[in-house]
Amino acid sequence: GDYWIDPNQGCTLDAMKVFCNMETGETCVYPNPASVPKKNWWSSKSKDKK
C-alpha cells in the first residue's frame, strides 16, 4: 500500500509518498518530477567521442 515517510520525523512538509509491498519486501519511491526530458549526454567535450 501507499505510505507517507518523513525522513527526519519532524515537519510533515518534507514527507514523501512511497509504495510498500509487505509480502515481497519491495518499496517504490515515486519520482518527482515524473519524467525528465530526453537530451543527448556527452562524457567528453570532443564531438566524435561519447
mmCIF file as gemmi writes it, N, C-alpha and C atoms, coordinates in Angstrom:
data_model
loop_
_atom_site.group_PDB
_atom_site.id
_atom_site.type_symbol
_atom_site.label_atom_id
_atom_site.label_alt_id
_atom_site.label_comp_id
_atom_site.label_asym_id
_atom_site.label_entity_id
_atom_site.label_seq_id
_atom_site.pdbx_PDB_ins_code
_atom_site.Cartn_x
_atom_site.Cartn_y
_atom_site.Cartn_z
_atom_site.occupancy
_atom_site.B_iso_or_equiv
_atom_site.pdbx_formal_charge
_atom_site.auth_seq_id
_atom_site.auth_asym_id
_atom_site.pdbx_PDB_model_num
ATOM 1 N N . GLY Axp A 1 ? 0.806 -1.176 0 1 0 ? 1 A 1
ATOM 2 C CA . GLY Axp A 1 ? 0 0 0 1 0 ? 1 A 1
ATOM 3 C C . GLY Axp A 1 ? 0.858 1.25 0 1 0 ? 1 A 1
ATOM 4 N N . ASP Axp A 2 ? 0.211 2.386 -0.094 1 0 ? 2 A 1
ATOM 5 C CA . ASP Axp A 2 ? 0.895 3.679 -0.071 1 0 ? 2 A 1
ATOM 6 C C . ASP Axp A 2 ? 1.115 4.131 1.366 1 0 ? 2 A 1
ATOM 7 N N . TYR Axp A 3 ? 2.287 4.678 1.618 1 0 ? 3 A 1
ATOM 8 C CA . TYR Axp A 3 ? 2.651 5.182 2.942 1 0 ? 3 A 1
ATOM 9 C C . TYR Axp A 3 ? 3.346 6.521 2.782 1 0 ? 3 A 1
ATOM 10 N N . TRP Axp A 4 ? 3.223 7.374 3.789 1 0 ? 4 A 1
ATOM 11 C CA . TRP Axp A 4 ? 3.952 8.635 3.828 1 0 ? 4 A 1
ATOM 12 C C . TRP Axp A 4 ? 5.135 8.465 4.771 1 0 ? 4 A 1
ATOM 13 N N . ILE Axp A 5 ? 6.342 8.718 4.262 1 0 ? 5 A 1
ATOM 14 C CA . ILE Axp A 5 ? 7.574 8.574 5.036 1 0 ? 5 A 1
ATOM 15 C C . ILE Axp A 5 ? 8.133 9.967 5.305 1 0 ? 5 A 1
ATOM 16 N N . ASP Axp A 6 ? 8.418 10.256 6.561 1 0 ? 6 A 1
ATOM 17 C CA . ASP Axp A 6 ? 9.031 11.529 6.944 1 0 ? 6 A 1
ATOM 18 C C . ASP Axp A 6 ? 10.462 11.235 7.368 1 0 ? 6 A 1
ATOM 19 N N . PRO Axp A 7 ? 11.451 11.609 6.553 1 0 ? 7 A 1
ATOM 20 C CA . PRO Axp A 7 ? 12.837 11.205 6.814 1 0 ? 7 A 1
ATOM 21 C C . PRO Axp A 7 ? 13.411 11.714 8.135 1 0 ? 7 A 1
ATOM 22 N N . ASN Axp A 8 ? 12.988 12.891 8.582 1 0 ? 8 A 1
ATOM 23 C CA . ASN Axp A 8 ? 13.545 13.41 9.836 1 0 ? 8 A 1
ATOM 24 C C . ASN Axp A 8 ? 12.531 13.391 10.976 1 0 ? 8 A 1
ATOM 25 N N . GLN Axp A 9 ? 11.359 12.828 10.739 1 0 ? 9 A 1
ATOM 26 C CA . GLN Axp A 9 ? 10.297 12.699 11.742 1 0 ? 9 A 1
ATOM 27 C C . GLN Axp A 9 ? 9.953 14.026 12.399 1 0 ? 9 A 1
ATOM 28 N N . GLY Axp A 10 ? 10.08 15.09 11.618 1 0 ? 10 A 1
ATOM 29 C CA . GLY Axp A 10 ? 9.753 16.418 12.129 1 0 ? 10 A 1
ATOM 30 C C . GLY Axp A 10 ? 8.564 16.975 11.389 1 0 ? 10 A 1
ATOM 31 N N . CYS Axp A 11 ? 8.803 18.038 10.656 1 0 ? 11 A 1
ATOM 32 C CA . CYS Axp A 11 ? 7.754 18.7 9.89 1 0 ? 11 A 1
ATOM 33 C C . CYS Axp A 11 ? 7.257 17.784 8.771 1 0 ? 11 A 1
ATOM 34 N N . THR Axp A 12 ? 5.954 17.68 8.62 1 0 ? 12 A 1
ATOM 35 C CA . THR Axp A 12 ? 5.382 16.798 7.594 1 0 ? 12 A 1
ATOM 36 C C . THR Axp A 12 ? 5.524 17.37 6.185 1 0 ? 12 A 1
ATOM 37 N N . LEU Axp A 13 ? 6.01 18.6 6.038 1 0 ? 13 A 1
ATOM 38 C CA . LEU Axp A 13 ? 6.164 19.199 4.709 1 0 ? 13 A 1
ATOM 39 C C . LEU Axp A 13 ? 7.222 18.496 3.866 1 0 ? 13 A 1
ATOM 40 N N . ASP Axp A 14 ? 8.177 17.792 4.488 1 0 ? 14 A 1
ATOM 41 C CA . ASP Axp A 14 ? 9.207 17.086 3.714 1 0 ? 14 A 1
ATOM 42 C C . ASP Axp A 14 ? 8.927 15.584 3.609 1 0 ? 14 A 1
ATOM 43 N N . ALA Axp A 15 ? 7.722 15.162 3.973 1 0 ? 15 A 1
ATOM 44 C CA . ALA Axp A 15 ? 7.349 13.746 3.86 1 0 ? 15 A 1
ATOM 45 C C . ALA Axp A 15 ? 7.186 13.375 2.394 1 0 ? 15 A 1
ATOM 46 N N . MET Axp A 16 ? 7.448 12.107 2.056 1 0 ? 16 A 1
ATOM 47 C CA . MET Axp A 16 ? 7.293 11.651 0.679 1 0 ? 16 A 1
ATOM 48 C C . MET Axp A 16 ? 6.445 10.388 0.646 1 0 ? 16 A 1
ATOM 49 N N . LYS Axp A 17 ? 5.702 10.246 -0.435 1 0 ? 17 A 1
ATOM 50 C CA . LYS Axp A 17 ? 4.811 9.105 -0.609 1 0 ? 17 A 1
ATOM 51 C C . LYS Axp A 17 ? 5.588 7.955 -1.232 1 0 ? 17 A 1
ATOM 52 N N . VAL Axp A 18 ? 5.477 6.763 -0.645 1 0 ? 18 A 1
ATOM 53 C CA . VAL Axp A 18 ? 6.133 5.564 -1.17 1 0 ? 18 A 1
ATOM 54 C C . VAL Axp A 18 ? 5.115 4.434 -1.234 1 0 ? 18 A 1
ATOM 55 N N . PHE Axp A 19 ? 5.387 3.453 -2.081 1 0 ? 19 A 1
ATOM 56 C CA . PHE Axp A 19 ? 4.563 2.252 -2.15 1 0 ? 19 A 1
ATOM 57 C C . PHE Axp A 19 ? 5.359 1.118 -1.538 1 0 ? 19 A 1
ATOM 58 N N . CYS Axp A 20 ? 4.78 0.405 -0.6 1 0 ? 20 A 1
ATOM 59 C CA . CYS Axp A 20 ? 5.437 -0.738 0.034 1 0 ? 20 A 1
ATOM 60 C C . CYS Axp A 20 ? 4.613 -1.996 -0.196 1 0 ? 20 A 1
ATOM 61 N N . ASN Axp A 21 ? 5.273 -3.051 -0.685 1 0 ? 21 A 1
ATOM 62 C CA . ASN Axp A 21 ? 4.648 -4.364 -0.807 1 0 ? 21 A 1
ATOM 63 C C . ASN Axp A 21 ? 5.198 -5.197 0.336 1 0 ? 21 A 1
ATOM 64 N N . MET Axp A 22 ? 4.429 -5.318 1.393 1 0 ? 22 A 1
ATOM 65 C CA . MET Axp A 22 ? 4.887 -6.004 2.604 1 0 ? 22 A 1
ATOM 66 C C . MET Axp A 22 ? 5.112 -7.5 2.388 1 0 ? 22 A 1
ATOM 67 N N . GLU Axp A 23 ? 4.423 -8.106 1.422 1 0 ? 23 A 1
ATOM 68 C CA . GLU Axp A 23 ? 4.583 -9.54 1.168 1 0 ? 23 A 1
ATOM 69 C C . GLU Axp A 23 ? 5.925 -9.863 0.527 1 0 ? 23 A 1
ATOM 70 N N . THR Axp A 24 ? 6.413 -8.969 -0.343 1 0 ? 24 A 1
ATOM 71 C CA . THR Axp A 24 ? 7.674 -9.233 -1.049 1 0 ? 24 A 1
ATOM 72 C C . THR Axp A 24 ? 8.838 -8.404 -0.512 1 0 ? 24 A 1
ATOM 73 N N . GLY Axp A 25 ? 8.552 -7.431 0.358 1 0 ? 25 A 1
ATOM 74 C CA . GLY Axp A 25 ? 9.605 -6.577 0.901 1 0 ? 25 A 1
ATOM 75 C C . GLY Axp A 25 ? 10.053 -5.498 -0.066 1 0 ? 25 A 1
ATOM 76 N N . GLU Axp A 26 ? 9.249 -5.212 -1.084 1 0 ? 26 A 1
ATOM 77 C CA . GLU Axp A 26 ? 9.61 -4.204 -2.08 1 0 ? 26 A 1
ATOM 78 C C . GLU Axp A 26 ? 9.102 -2.828 -1.669 1 0 ? 26 A 1
ATOM 79 N N . THR Axp A 27 ? 9.887 -1.802 -2.023 1 0 ? 27 A 1
ATOM 80 C CA . THR Axp A 27 ? 9.494 -0.418 -1.795 1 0 ? 27 A 1
ATOM 81 C C . THR Axp A 27 ? 9.742 0.371 -3.068 1 0 ? 27 A 1
ATOM 82 N N . CYS Axp A 28 ? 8.803 1.231 -3.431 1 0 ? 28 A 1
ATOM 83 C CA . CYS Axp A 28 ? 8.936 2.077 -4.612 1 0 ? 28 A 1
ATOM 84 C C . CYS Axp A 28 ? 8.761 3.525 -4.187 1 0 ? 28 A 1
ATOM 85 N N . VAL Axp A 29 ? 9.737 4.363 -4.526 1 0 ? 29 A 1
ATOM 86 C CA . VAL Axp A 29 ? 9.644 5.798 -4.26 1 0 ? 29 A 1
ATOM 87 C C . VAL Axp A 29 ? 9.186 6.46 -5.549 1 0 ? 29 A 1
ATOM 88 N N . TYR Axp A 30 ? 8.102 7.213 -5.489 1 0 ? 30 A 1
ATOM 89 C CA . TYR Axp A 30 ? 7.584 7.881 -6.675 1 0 ? 30 A 1
ATOM 90 C C . TYR Axp A 30 ? 8.521 9.017 -7.082 1 0 ? 30 A 1
ATOM 91 N N . PRO Axp A 31 ? 8.874 9.119 -8.372 1 0 ? 31 A 1
ATOM 92 C CA . PRO Axp A 31 ? 9.793 10.173 -8.82 1 0 ? 31 A 1
ATOM 93 C C . PRO Axp A 31 ? 9.119 11.544 -8.843 1 0 ? 31 A 1
ATOM 94 N N . ASN Axp A 32 ? 9.917 12.564 -8.613 1 0 ? 32 A 1
ATOM 95 C CA . ASN Axp A 32 ? 9.439 13.932 -8.712 1 0 ? 32 A 1
ATOM 96 C C . ASN Axp A 32 ? 10.53 14.775 -9.349 1 0 ? 32 A 1
ATOM 97 N N . PRO Axp A 33 ? 10.404 15.194 -10.573 1 0 ? 33 A 1
ATOM 98 C CA . PRO Axp A 33 ? 9.253 15.117 -11.463 1 0 ? 33 A 1
ATOM 99 C C . PRO Axp A 33 ? 9.063 13.713 -12.017 1 0 ? 33 A 1
ATOM 100 N N . ALA Axp A 34 ? 7.875 13.467 -12.539 1 0 ? 34 A 1
ATOM 101 C CA . ALA Axp A 34 ? 7.536 12.13 -13.031 1 0 ? 34 A 1
ATOM 102 C C . ALA Axp A 34 ? 8.321 11.742 -14.277 1 0 ? 34 A 1
ATOM 103 N N . SER Axp A 35 ? 8.796 12.72 -15.04 1 0 ? 35 A 1
ATOM 104 C CA . SER Axp A 35 ? 9.592 12.413 -16.228 1 0 ? 35 A 1
ATOM 105 C C . SER Axp A 35 ? 10.668 13.473 -16.412 1 0 ? 35 A 1
ATOM 106 N N . VAL Axp A 36 ? 11.698 13.109 -17.155 1 0 ? 36 A 1
ATOM 107 C CA . VAL Axp A 36 ? 12.816 14.002 -17.438 1 0 ? 36 A 1
ATOM 108 C C . VAL Axp A 36 ? 12.919 14.126 -18.949 1 0 ? 36 A 1
ATOM 109 N N . PRO Axp A 37 ? 13.074 15.341 -19.486 1 0 ? 37 A 1
ATOM 110 C CA . PRO Axp A 37 ? 13.177 15.486 -20.933 1 0 ? 37 A 1
ATOM 111 C C . PRO Axp A 37 ? 14.391 14.741 -21.489 1 0 ? 37 A 1
ATOM 112 N N . LYS Axp A 38 ? 14.203 14.125 -22.656 1 0 ? 38 A 1
ATOM 113 C CA . LYS Axp A 38 ? 15.309 13.407 -23.293 1 0 ? 38 A 1
ATOM 114 C C . LYS Axp A 38 ? 16.312 14.412 -23.841 1 0 ? 38 A 1
ATOM 115 N N . LYS Axp A 39 ? 17.595 14.151 -23.596 1 0 ? 39 A 1
ATOM 116 C CA . LYS Axp A 39 ? 18.676 15.006 -24.079 1 0 ? 39 A 1
ATOM 117 C C . LYS Axp A 39 ? 19.834 14.125 -24.498 1 0 ? 39 A 1
ATOM 118 N N . ASN Axp A 40 ? 20.728 14.687 -25.276 1 0 ? 40 A 1
ATOM 119 C CA . ASN Axp A 40 ? 21.973 13.995 -25.603 1 0 ? 40 A 1
ATOM 120 C C . ASN Axp A 40 ? 22.973 14.272 -24.491 1 0 ? 40 A 1
ATOM 121 N N . TRP Axp A 41 ? 23.562 13.223 -23.963 1 0 ? 41 A 1
ATOM 122 C CA . TRP Axp A 41 ? 24.534 13.362 -22.884 1 0 ? 41 A 1
ATOM 123 C C . TRP Axp A 41 ? 25.906 12.982 -23.409 1 0 ? 41 A 1
ATOM 124 N N . TRP Axp A 42 ? 26.902 13.793 -23.137 1 0 ? 42 A 1
ATOM 125 C CA . TRP Axp A 42 ? 28.265 13.574 -23.609 1 0 ? 42 A 1
ATOM 126 C C . TRP Axp A 42 ? 29.193 13.445 -22.409 1 0 ? 42 A 1
ATOM 127 N N . SER Axp A 43 ? 30.127 12.526 -22.511 1 0 ? 43 A 1
ATOM 128 C CA . SER Axp A 43 ? 31.114 12.369 -21.442 1 0 ? 43 A 1
ATOM 129 C C . SER Axp A 43 ? 32.427 13.051 -21.801 1 0 ? 43 A 1
ATOM 130 N N . SER Axp A 44 ? 32.501 13.634 -23 1 0 ? 44 A 1
ATOM 131 C CA . SER Axp A 44 ? 33.713 14.284 -23.468 1 0 ? 44 A 1
ATOM 132 C C . SER Axp A 44 ? 33.335 15.553 -24.217 1 0 ? 44 A 1
ATOM 133 N N . LYS Axp A 45 ? 34.221 16.54 -24.231 1 0 ? 45 A 1
ATOM 134 C CA . LYS Axp A 45 ? 33.965 17.768 -24.976 1 0 ? 45 A 1
ATOM 135 C C . LYS Axp A 45 ? 34.105 17.552 -26.478 1 0 ? 45 A 1
ATOM 136 N N . SER Axp A 46 ? 34.845 16.524 -26.874 1 0 ? 46 A 1
ATOM 137 C CA . SER Axp A 46 ? 35.047 16.232 -28.286 1 0 ? 46 A 1
ATOM 138 C C . SER Axp A 46 ? 33.76 15.694 -28.893 1 0 ? 46 A 1
ATOM 139 N N . LYS Axp A 47 ? 33.366 16.203 -30.071 1 0 ? 47 A 1
ATOM 140 C CA . LYS Axp A 47 ? 32.118 15.784 -30.701 1 0 ? 47 A 1
ATOM 141 C C . LYS Axp A 47 ? 32.178 14.356 -31.227 1 0 ? 47 A 1
ATOM 142 N N . ASP Axp A 48 ? 33.38 13.839 -31.541 1 0 ? 48 A 1
ATOM 143 C CA . ASP Axp A 48 ? 33.477 12.495 -32.102 1 0 ? 48 A 1
ATOM 144 C C . ASP Axp A 48 ? 33.579 11.416 -31.029 1 0 ? 48 A 1
ATOM 145 N N . LYS Axp A 49 ? 33.695 11.787 -29.781 1 0 ? 49 A 1
ATOM 146 C CA . LYS Axp A 49 ? 33.759 10.812 -28.684 1 0 ? 49 A 1
ATOM 147 C C . LYS Axp A 49 ? 32.526 10.959 -27.81 1 0 ? 49 A 1
ATOM 148 N N . LYS Axp A 50 ? 32.004 9.823 -27.377 1 0 ? 50 A 1
ATOM 149 C CA . LYS Axp A 50 ? 30.849 9.847 -26.473 1 0 ? 50 A 1
ATOM 150 C C . LYS Axp A 50 ? 31.206 9.209 -25.157 1 0 ? 50 A 1
